[in-house]
Amino acid sequence: MTNSTPNPTNPKSRPKPVFIPGSTPGPNPGRVKPGPPTKHQLALMIWLAVFPTLTILNLVLGDWLHMMNAVTRTFVLATIAVPIVIYGLMPPLHRLRGELLTRIASSS
């Protein structure tokens, strides 16, 4: 039976370091993960996610929404838009930001 624990003295048995933006820095000291977004970066990311989402929802559901009062219309839009933005659009925007900052840092 062989030991499945990697041997640190044998370079072939060590896993290759992989950098994923947004993860903690691995054994490769040249790669540093970008920190959290500034409030201005986060505001831009949220705007880039919310504006198109609300525009599309209003275009698609406009005929149905115009029959509702303002509070109900806002509730319906928020109920649909928030999960789309939080779970669908913000994670890719965070990854894109990390990739852009990593690319900028590595080119400097």
N, C-alpha and C positions, 0 to 999 in steps of 0.2 A: 504494500500500500504506500502511495506517495503522499507527501505532505502538501496540502493545497495552499499553505501560507507562502506568499511571495518571499523570495530570498533577497534582502536589500543589497547584498554584495554582488549579486548577479544582475547586470543591467537588463538582460533579456527577460527576466522573470518579473521585473517591475512594470506596472501598468503605465502606458503612455499618458502624460498629462494632457488634459483636454480643457480648454478655456471656453466657458459658456458665459456670455455677457449676463450680468445680474447674479452670477454665482460668486462664492467666496474664492479668493485666489488660491490656486493649487500650488504644486511644487515648483512651478515656473515663476521665478520672482520677477521676470520682465513684464508679466501681465498683471495689471491691477484692475480690479472691478471698479466701475464708476460708482460714485456715491449716490445717494438718493437725489431725485431732481430738486432743483431750487423751486421756490414758490412760483417764479415766473415761467420756468420750464413746465411745471405741472399745470399751470393755468393754460398755457398754450396747448399742451397735450389734451386736456379736458375739452377745450374749445374745439380742437380738431376732431374729437370724437362726438361731442354733443351736437354741434351745429348741423353736420350732414345727417346725423341720425334723426333729429327733429324735422329737418327739411323733408327727408324721404317719408317719414311717418305722416307728416301733414299732406304731402302729395298723394300718398297711397290711401290714407284714411280720411281725407278732407271732407268728402261728401257725407260720410257717416258722422264725423266729429261736429260738423256745423249745426247739427240738430241738438247738440247738448249745450248746457249752460257752461260758463267758463270754468267753474270749479270741477265739474265732472270731466270736461275735456282735458283739463290739466292733469287730473288724477289718472285718466286713461293713458295719456301720453307719457307721464312719468312712470307708470307701471310697466309700460312696454320699453321705454327708452333706457331706463336705469340698468336693467340686466344686460341689455345689448352693449351699452357703453362699458360697464364695469367688467363683465365676463368675456365679452367679445372683442372690444376695441382697445381697451387700455393695456392688457397684457402685450399685444403686438407692438403698441406704441412704446411701452417701456423697453421691450427688446430692441426695437429700432433705435431708440435713444442710446442704449448701452452699446450697440454696434457702432453707431456714429461716433460716440465719444471715444471708444476704443480705437477706431480707425484714425481719428484725429490725433490721439495721443501717440499712436505708433508711427504716424507720419512725421511727427515733430522731431 
